[in-house]
């Protein structure tokens, strides 16, 4: 892959990169479409990264079907799929990890210790191997986006991070590989997360500026669904992820995590005064 990427750069081809863990859905394909529009070459990686799972059972049950994923991508004019073995990314004796301070300790970082160290490490390895001009990530994983933007800036990667809006199912549920693990009733009821975020957005539009009140609207709405168990609701600065008290000119992220049975789902919305 590194040799191929060097050849493409020598040919002055613009490389677009989409990092995935497989189990591809419409959200991933939207990233691929954006990459296809902007770049000469589109590379998609498929790698279930063990370093970002803090629950071994979660890693074991993560869906894997490279043949099905490759078949899906064949309809999207992807130039190359990079699907390395674990030993290729983490060879024997591997002992170097990338840790992004501050951004990784709250929200998902607090709920999933070590998760972002795994994300930051594998993204660094992939960026270093492929050296893409553009890398495409989904807004659904808002904290991951903030971490990767910081990482790319701090480590001097000449890669522009392109953030693509959340892609949703018809019900409003954010597309995720984990949705496949939901029972049919859970999948239907999980749309309450999106409804709760919409309620908060409407309240903000109608003049609500207090962050605690907006968080309470989200929490209260989700808790009307008996199958849902709220992990957290946070109202934070969209870039630094620092908690905010009031909605001002800067973009603010309302981030949510909730469980439906054994499946943990995340979602978010971004708002500011101009909206």
C-alpha atoms as a printed R data frame, in Angstrom:
    type eleno elety resid chain resno       x       y       z
1   ATOM     1    CA   UNK     A     1   0.000   0.000   0.000
2   ATOM     2    CA   UNK     A     2   2.803   2.429   0.864
3   ATOM     3    CA   UNK     A     3   4.578   1.650  -2.415
4   ATOM     4    CA   UNK     A     4   1.369   2.121  -4.379
5   ATOM     5    CA   UNK     A     5   0.621   5.424  -2.622
6   ATOM     6    CA   UNK     A     6   4.142   6.696  -3.453
7   ATOM     7    CA   UNK     A     7   3.571   5.819  -7.125
8   ATOM     8    CA   UNK     A     8   0.226   7.691  -7.142
9   ATOM     9    CA   UNK     A     9   1.833  10.770  -5.606
10  ATOM    10    CA   UNK     A    10   4.623  10.703  -8.216
11  ATOM    11    CA   UNK     A    11   1.879  10.773 -10.847
12  ATOM    12    CA   UNK     A    12   0.424  13.871  -9.116
13  ATOM    13    CA   UNK     A    13  -2.840  12.074  -8.384
14  ATOM    14    CA   UNK     A    14  -5.034  13.531  -5.620
15  ATOM    15    CA   UNK     A    15  -5.666  10.789  -3.059
16  ATOM    16    CA   UNK     A    16  -8.913  10.620  -1.072
17  ATOM    17    CA   UNK     A    17  -9.007   8.230   1.882
18  ATOM    18    CA   UNK     A    18 -11.919   6.720   3.822
19  ATOM    19    CA   UNK     A    19 -10.970   4.722   6.933
20  ATOM    20    CA   UNK     A    20 -13.550   2.096   7.943
21  ATOM    21    CA   UNK     A    21 -13.888  -1.011  10.088
22  ATOM    22    CA   UNK     A    22 -16.082  -2.671   7.473
23  ATOM    23    CA   UNK     A    23 -19.762  -3.591   7.995
24  ATOM    24    CA   UNK     A    24 -20.353  -0.832   5.457
25  ATOM    25    CA   UNK     A    25 -23.590   1.164   5.406
26  ATOM    26    CA   UNK     A    26 -24.961   4.290   3.712
27  ATOM    27    CA   UNK     A    27 -22.957   6.523   6.047
28  ATOM    28    CA   UNK     A    28 -19.674   5.047   4.817
29  ATOM    29    CA   UNK     A    29 -20.847   5.212   1.216
30  ATOM    30    CA   UNK     A    30 -21.613   8.913   1.565
31  ATOM    31    CA   UNK     A    31 -17.958   9.417   2.572
32  ATOM    32    CA   UNK     A    32 -16.870   7.411  -0.484
33  ATOM    33    CA   UNK     A    33 -19.113   9.512  -2.763
34  ATOM    34    CA   UNK     A    34 -17.623  12.736  -1.372
35  ATOM    35    CA   UNK     A    35 -14.109  11.347  -1.903
36  ATOM    36    CA   UNK     A    36 -15.002  10.319  -5.468
37  ATOM    37    CA   UNK     A    37 -16.216  13.837  -6.271
38  ATOM    38    CA   UNK     A    38 -13.127  15.558  -4.869
39  ATOM    39    CA   UNK     A    39 -10.239  13.217  -5.712
40  ATOM    40    CA   UNK     A    40  -8.542  11.374  -8.592
41  ATOM    41    CA   UNK     A    41  -7.996   8.221  -6.528
42  ATOM    42    CA   UNK     A    42 -10.199   6.809  -3.753
43  ATOM    43    CA   UNK     A    43  -8.727   4.390  -1.206
44  ATOM    44    CA   UNK     A    44 -10.913   2.710   1.431
45  ATOM    45    CA   UNK     A    45  -9.360   0.844   4.340
46  ATOM    46    CA   UNK     A    46 -11.210  -1.996   6.054
47  ATOM    47    CA   UNK     A    47  -9.612  -2.893   9.366
48  ATOM    48    CA   UNK     A    48 -11.304  -3.845  12.629
49  ATOM    49    CA   UNK     A    49  -8.884  -2.120  14.968
50  ATOM    50    CA   UNK     A    50  -8.441  -4.126  18.194
51  ATOM    51    CA   UNK     A    51  -6.637  -1.223  19.890
52  ATOM    52    CA   UNK     A    52  -9.812   0.886  20.071
53  ATOM    53    CA   UNK     A    53 -11.987  -1.735  21.782
54  ATOM    54    CA   UNK     A    54 -11.915  -1.684  25.566
55  ATOM    55    CA   UNK     A    55 -14.419  -4.565  25.708
56  ATOM    56    CA   UNK     A    56 -13.141  -7.855  24.281
57  ATOM    57    CA   UNK     A    57 -16.691  -9.172  23.747
58  ATOM    58    CA   UNK     A    58 -17.518  -6.051  21.728
59  ATOM    59    CA   UNK     A    59 -14.477  -6.730  19.499
60  ATOM    60    CA   UNK     A    60 -15.419 -10.389  19.040
61  ATOM    61    CA   UNK     A    61 -18.980  -9.668  17.950
62  ATOM    62    CA   UNK     A    62 -18.121  -6.758  15.651
63  ATOM    63    CA   UNK     A    63 -19.472  -7.738  12.190
64  ATOM    64    CA   UNK     A    64 -16.840  -8.781   9.636
65  ATOM    65    CA   UNK     A    65 -17.544  -9.667   5.991
66  ATOM    66    CA   UNK     A    66 -14.807  -8.433   3.669
67  ATOM    67    CA   UNK     A    67 -16.374 -10.103   0.609
68  ATOM    68    CA   UNK     A    68 -19.708  -8.344   1.160
69  ATOM    69    CA   UNK     A    69 -17.989  -5.006   1.831
70  ATOM    70    CA   UNK     A    70 -15.862  -5.318  -1.329
71  ATOM    71    CA   UNK     A    71 -18.988  -6.130  -3.341
72  ATOM    72    CA   UNK     A    72 -20.708  -2.992  -2.005
73  ATOM    73    CA   UNK     A    73 -17.686  -0.810  -2.849
74  ATOM    74    CA   UNK     A    74 -17.481  -2.213  -6.386
75  ATOM    75    CA   UNK     A    75 -20.493  -0.069  -7.281
76  ATOM    76    CA   UNK     A    76 -18.836   3.134  -6.050
77  ATOM    77    CA   UNK     A    77 -15.742   3.345  -8.267
78  ATOM    78    CA   UNK     A    78 -13.314   2.810  -5.402
79  ATOM    79    CA   UNK     A    79  -9.786   2.432  -6.774
80  ATOM    80    CA   UNK     A    80  -8.194   0.451  -3.952
81  ATOM    81    CA   UNK     A    81  -9.290  -1.378  -0.807
82  ATOM    82    CA   UNK     A    82  -6.614  -1.689   1.875
83  ATOM    83    CA   UNK     A    83  -7.564  -4.587   4.169
84  ATOM    84    CA   UNK     A    84  -4.484  -5.416   6.248
85  ATOM    85    CA   UNK     A    85  -4.160  -8.212   8.799
86  ATOM    86    CA   UNK     A    86  -3.771  -7.198  12.431
87  ATOM    87    CA   UNK     A    87  -0.100  -8.301  12.326
88  ATOM    88    CA   UNK     A    88   0.555  -5.921   9.437
89  ATOM    89    CA   UNK     A    89  -0.638  -2.914  11.461
90  ATOM    90    CA   UNK     A    90   0.640  -4.111  14.839
91  ATOM    91    CA   UNK     A    91   3.668  -6.352  14.186
92  ATOM    92    CA   UNK     A    92   5.367  -8.329  16.959
93  ATOM    93    CA   UNK     A    93   6.965  -6.005  19.488
94  ATOM    94    CA   UNK     A    94   4.702  -3.062  18.605
95  ATOM    95    CA   UNK     A    95   4.904  -0.600  21.502
96  ATOM    96    CA   UNK     A    96   4.295   2.941  20.192
97  ATOM    97    CA   UNK     A    97   0.908   4.590  20.713
98  ATOM    98    CA   UNK     A    98  -0.470   8.041  19.919
99  ATOM    99    CA   UNK     A    99  -2.291   9.889  22.682
100 ATOM   100    CA   UNK     A   100  -4.130  13.171  22.087
101 ATOM   101    CA   UNK     A   101  -4.458  15.043  25.378
102 ATOM   102    CA   UNK     A   102  -7.607  16.776  26.702
103 ATOM   103    CA   UNK     A   103  -9.921  15.967  23.783
104 ATOM   104    CA   UNK     A   104  -9.903  12.253  24.600
105 ATOM   105    CA   UNK     A   105 -10.729  12.245  28.299
106 ATOM   106    CA   UNK     A   106 -14.413  13.211  28.280
107 ATOM   107    CA   UNK     A   107 -17.605  11.873  26.631
108 ATOM   108    CA   UNK     A   108 -16.665   8.666  24.770
109 ATOM   109    CA   UNK     A   109 -13.194   8.789  26.296
110 ATOM   110    CA   UNK     A   110 -14.627   8.624  29.828
111 ATOM   111    CA   UNK     A   111 -17.026   5.802  28.896
112 ATOM   112    CA   UNK     A   112 -14.479   3.834  26.848
113 ATOM   113    CA   UNK     A   113 -10.995   4.205  28.383
114 ATOM   114    CA   UNK     A   114  -8.207   3.763  25.829
115 ATOM   115    CA   UNK     A   115 -10.589   3.985  22.876
116 ATOM   116    CA   UNK     A   116  -9.137   7.186  21.393
117 ATOM   117    CA   UNK     A   117  -5.565   6.069  21.964
118 ATOM   118    CA   UNK     A   118  -6.417   3.140  19.659
119 ATOM   119    CA   UNK     A   119  -8.143   5.417  17.142
120 ATOM   120    CA   UNK     A   120  -5.313   7.963  17.094
121 ATOM   121    CA   UNK     A   121  -2.676   5.243  16.727
122 ATOM   122    CA   UNK     A   122  -4.322   3.422  13.822
123 ATOM   123    CA   UNK     A   123  -5.188   6.665  12.003
124 ATOM   124    CA   UNK     A   124  -1.558   7.783  12.334
125 ATOM   125    CA   UNK     A   125  -0.356   4.471  10.867
126 ATOM   126    CA   UNK     A   126  -2.886   4.672   8.011
127 ATOM   127    CA   UNK     A   127  -2.098   8.334   7.247
128 ATOM   128    CA   UNK     A   128   1.620   7.553   7.302
129 ATOM   129    CA   UNK     A   129   1.136   4.608   4.928
130 ATOM   130    CA   UNK     A   130  -1.214   6.276   2.436
131 ATOM   131    CA   UNK     A   131  -0.337   9.998   2.825
132 ATOM   132    CA   UNK     A   132  -3.778  11.067   1.538
133 ATOM   133    CA   UNK     A   133  -4.490  14.610   0.371
134 ATOM   134    CA   UNK     A   134  -7.994  14.385   1.844
135 ATOM   135    CA   UNK     A   135  -9.417  12.074   4.511
136 ATOM   136    CA   UNK     A   136 -13.178  11.794   4.967
137 ATOM   137    CA   UNK     A   137 -14.899  11.264   8.318
138 ATOM   138    CA   UNK     A   138 -18.521  11.338   9.440
139 ATOM   139    CA   UNK     A   139 -19.972  13.948  11.794
140 ATOM   140    CA   UNK     A   140 -21.732  11.153  13.734
141 ATOM   141    CA   UNK     A   141 -18.408  10.452  15.459
142 ATOM   142    CA   UNK     A   142 -17.974  14.121  16.412
143 ATOM   143    CA   UNK     A   143 -15.390  13.551  19.135
144 ATOM   144    CA   UNK     A   144 -13.361  11.308  16.838
145 ATOM   145    CA   UNK     A   145 -13.413  14.096  14.223
146 ATOM   146    CA   UNK     A   146 -12.092  16.610  16.785
147 ATOM   147    CA   UNK     A   147  -9.343  14.182  17.856
148 ATOM   148    CA   UNK     A   148  -8.252  13.423  14.269
149 ATOM   149    CA   UNK     A   149  -8.225  17.114  13.294
150 ATOM   150    CA   UNK     A   150  -5.984  17.844  16.292
151 ATOM   151    CA   UNK     A   151  -3.746  14.856  15.536
152 ATOM   152    CA   UNK     A   152  -3.320  15.841  11.865
153 ATOM   153    CA   UNK     A   153  -2.440  19.418  12.836
154 ATOM   154    CA   UNK     A   154  -0.082  18.500  15.679
155 ATOM   155    CA   UNK     A   155   1.818  15.763  13.827
156 ATOM   156    CA   UNK     A   156   2.112  17.791  10.627
157 ATOM   157    CA   UNK     A   157   0.176  15.501   8.291
158 ATOM   158    CA   UNK     A   158  -0.402  17.192   4.957
159 ATOM   159    CA   UNK     A   159  -3.932  15.799   4.918
160 ATOM   160    CA   UNK     A   160  -7.095  17.880   4.913
161 ATOM   161    CA   UNK     A   161  -9.856  16.421   7.114
162 ATOM   162    CA   UNK     A   162 -13.253  16.594   5.389
163 ATOM   163    CA   UNK     A   163 -16.271  16.192   7.685
164 ATOM   164    CA   UNK     A   164 -19.462  14.804   6.122
165 ATOM   165    CA   UNK     A   165 -22.892  15.338   7.794
166 ATOM   166    CA   UNK     A   166 -24.617  12.524   9.696
167 ATOM   167    CA   UNK     A   167 -26.440  10.084   7.415
168 ATOM   168    CA   UNK     A   168 -29.692   8.808   8.942
169 ATOM   169    CA   UNK     A   169 -32.116   5.957   8.518
170 ATOM   170    CA   UNK     A   170 -35.695   6.840   7.568
171 ATOM   171    CA   UNK     A   171 -36.636   6.961  11.257
172 ATOM   172    CA   UNK     A   172 -33.891   9.499  11.992
173 ATOM   173    CA   UNK     A   173 -31.582   6.983  13.687
174 ATOM   174    CA   UNK     A   174 -27.953   7.766  12.804
175 ATOM   175    CA   UNK     A   175 -26.452   5.129  10.495
176 ATOM   176    CA   UNK     A   176 -24.017   2.889  12.354
177 ATOM   177    CA   UNK     A   177 -22.589  -0.600  11.951
178 ATOM   178    CA   UNK     A   178 -23.912  -1.257  15.465
179 ATOM   179    CA   UNK     A   179 -27.518  -0.766  14.330
180 ATOM   180    CA   UNK     A   180 -27.396  -4.291  12.887
181 ATOM   181    CA   UNK     A   181 -26.985  -5.605  16.453
182 ATOM   182    CA   UNK     A   182 -30.291  -4.045  17.587
183 ATOM   183    CA   UNK     A   183 -33.442  -6.142  17.846
184 ATOM   184    CA   UNK     A   184 -36.136  -4.881  15.411
185 ATOM   185    CA   UNK     A   185 -38.121  -3.164  18.203
186 ATOM   186    CA   UNK     A   186 -34.964  -1.562  19.646
187 ATOM   187    CA   UNK     A   187 -34.002  -0.249  16.208
188 ATOM   188    CA   UNK     A   188 -37.412   1.359  15.835
189 ATOM   189    CA   UNK     A   189 -37.408   2.874  19.322
190 ATOM   190    CA   UNK     A   190 -33.794   4.125  19.039
191 ATOM   191    CA   UNK     A   191 -35.042   6.948  16.803
192 ATOM   192    CA   UNK     A   192 -35.954   8.708  20.076
193 ATOM   193    CA   UNK     A   193 -32.305   9.880  20.240
194 ATOM   194    CA   UNK     A   194 -32.703  11.904  17.045
195 ATOM   195    CA   UNK     A   195 -36.096  13.211  18.198
196 ATOM   196    CA   UNK     A   196 -34.507  14.384  21.460
197 ATOM   197    CA   UNK     A   197 -31.738  16.244  19.606
198 ATOM   198    CA   UNK     A   198 -34.330  17.850  17.352
199 ATOM   199    CA   UNK     A   199 -36.307  19.025  20.400
200 ATOM   200    CA   UNK     A   200 -33.160  20.700  21.765
201 ATOM   201    CA   UNK     A   201 -32.421  22.305  18.397
202 ATOM   202    CA   UNK     A   202 -35.970  23.680  18.179
203 ATOM   203    CA   UNK     A   203 -35.672  25.041  21.738
204 ATOM   204    CA   UNK     A   204 -32.376  26.748  20.809
205 ATOM   205    CA   UNK     A   205 -33.997  28.220  17.708
206 ATOM   206    CA   UNK     A   206 -36.787  29.542  19.898
207 ATOM   207    CA   UNK     A   207 -34.298  31.345  22.119
208 ATOM   208    CA   UNK     A   208 -33.121  28.836  24.739
209 ATOM   209    CA   UNK     A   209 -29.463  29.668  25.439
210 ATOM   210    CA   UNK     A   210 -28.865  27.749  28.677
211 ATOM   211    CA   UNK     A   211 -26.797  24.615  28.007
212 ATOM   212    CA   UNK     A   212 -28.072  22.749  31.093
213 ATOM   213    CA   UNK     A   213 -31.683  23.307  29.990
214 ATOM   214    CA   UNK     A   214 -30.927  22.001  26.498
215 ATOM   215    CA   UNK     A   215 -29.219  18.911  27.939
216 ATOM   216    CA   UNK     A   216 -32.235  18.333  30.177
217 ATOM   217    CA   UNK     A   217 -34.593  18.495  27.169
218 ATOM   218    CA   UNK     A   218 -32.542  15.787  25.436
219 ATOM   219    CA   UNK     A   219 -32.295  13.568  28.517
220 ATOM   220    CA   UNK     A   220 -35.982  13.924  29.412
221 ATOM   221    CA   UNK     A   221 -37.099  13.114  25.857
222 ATOM   222    CA   UNK     A   222 -34.930   9.980  25.616
223 ATOM   223    CA   UNK     A   223 -36.096   8.804  29.034
224 ATOM   224    CA   UNK     A   224 -39.700   8.705  27.778
225 ATOM   225    CA   UNK     A   225 -38.617   5.528  25.946
226 ATOM   226    CA   UNK     A   226 -38.504   2.595  28.441
227 ATOM   227    CA   UNK     A   227 -36.008   0.635  26.307
228 ATOM   228    CA   UNK     A   228 -33.440   3.484  26.427
229 ATOM   229    CA   UNK     A   229 -30.783   3.951  29.074
230 ATOM   230    CA   UNK     A   230 -28.957   7.295  28.834
231 ATOM   231    CA   UNK     A   231 -25.190   7.122  29.278
232 ATOM   232    CA   UNK     A   232 -24.534  10.854  28.914
233 ATOM   233    CA   UNK     A   233 -25.836  14.084  27.413
234 ATOM   234    CA   UNK     A   234 -23.205  16.820  27.037
235 ATOM   235    CA   UNK     A   235 -23.255  20.357  25.644
236 ATOM   236    CA   UNK     A   236 -19.695  21.309  24.669
237 ATOM   237    CA   UNK     A   237 -17.641  23.548  22.388
238 ATOM   238    CA   UNK     A   238 -17.567  21.835  18.977
239 ATOM   239    CA   UNK     A   239 -13.796  22.240  18.606
240 ATOM   240    CA   UNK     A   240 -12.305  21.957  22.096
241 ATOM   241    CA   UNK     A   241 -15.072  19.761  23.607
242 ATOM   242    CA   UNK     A   242 -14.954  21.943  26.728
243 ATOM   243    CA   UNK     A   243 -18.328  22.214  28.542
244 ATOM   244    CA   UNK     A   244 -20.275  25.410  27.833
245 ATOM   245    CA   UNK     A   245 -22.864  27.218  29.951
246 ATOM   246    CA   UNK     A   246 -24.480  29.299  27.235
247 ATOM   247    CA   UNK     A   247 -24.975  29.034  23.476
248 ATOM   248    CA   UNK     A   248 -23.069  31.884  21.812
249 ATOM   249    CA   UNK     A   249 -21.498  32.657  18.452
250 ATOM   250    CA   UNK     A   250 -19.204  29.616  18.457
251 ATOM   251    CA   UNK     A   251 -20.535  26.253  17.274
252 ATOM   252    CA   UNK     A   252 -21.745  24.048  20.117
253 ATOM   253    CA   UNK     A   253 -22.059  20.279  20.055
254 ATOM   254    CA   UNK     A   254 -24.850  18.421  21.849
255 ATOM   255    CA   UNK     A   255 -23.544  14.870  22.179
256 ATOM   256    CA   UNK     A   256 -25.507  11.844  23.382
257 ATOM   257    CA   UNK     A   257 -24.791   8.219  24.181
258 ATOM   258    CA   UNK     A   258 -27.570   5.789  25.094
259 ATOM   259    CA   UNK     A   259 -27.980   2.044  25.385
260 ATOM   260    CA   UNK     A   260 -30.707  -0.077  23.881
261 ATOM   261    CA   UNK     A   261 -30.237  -3.527  25.377
262 ATOM   262    CA   UNK     A   262 -26.547  -4.357  25.042
263 ATOM   263    CA   UNK     A   263 -25.982  -1.943  22.134
264 ATOM   264    CA   UNK     A   264 -24.542   1.499  22.822
265 ATOM   265    CA   UNK     A   265 -25.408   4.239  20.323
266 ATOM   266    CA   UNK     A   266 -24.046   7.763  19.905
267 ATOM   267    CA   UNK     A   267 -25.431  10.787  18.083
268 ATOM   268    CA   UNK     A   268 -25.076  14.555  18.080
269 ATOM   269    CA   UNK     A   269 -26.181  17.844  16.628
270 ATOM   270    CA   UNK     A   270 -24.303  21.113  16.161
271 ATOM   271    CA   UNK     A   271 -25.882  24.494  16.852
272 ATOM   272    CA   UNK     A   272 -24.954  28.141  17.313
273 ATOM   273    CA   UNK     A   273 -26.620  31.527  17.602
274 ATOM   274    CA   UNK     A   274 -26.685  32.092  13.844
275 ATOM   275    CA   UNK     A   275 -28.871  29.007  13.396
